[in-house]
């Protein structure tokens, strides 16, 4: 999987937001720290759910099953907002 290129992660008024420029109208998502961390990893290129889970395990000390569930949920959200190409 890869994230679409028409997005950028920024801090706006003290909050992290993902600015999405693809489509007919620009939009944004306010995101938390773990979303931002995973987006930065995914923005490096091709990734898998296991890659994202590994980042969560290393950064937050999550158990591998919990980290994988969080990674899967994040990927599902990205798919819902059409932020991925496969």
Residue, then its C-alpha position, 0 to 999 in steps of 0.5 A: x500500500x501507499x498513501x496518496x501524494x496529495x496530502x500533507x501533515x501540518x500543525x495548525x493552531x497547535x493541532x495536527x491536521x492532515x491536509x488533503x488536496x485531492x478531489x474537487x475540494x480541499x479538506x482536512x482531518x484533525x489527527x492525534x499523535x499516533x495517527x501522525x506518527x503512522x502517516x509519517x512512516x507510511x509517507x516513506x513509500x510502500x508499507x504494510x500493516x505489520x510495518x505500522x504495527x512495528x512502529x507502534x510497538x517500538x514507539x509506545x511499547x504496545x503489545x504486538x496484537x494491540x499494535x496490529x489492531x491499531x494499525x488495521x483500524x488506522x488503515x481502515x480509516x485511511x481507506x474510508x477517506x480514500x487516502x491509500x493506493x494499493 
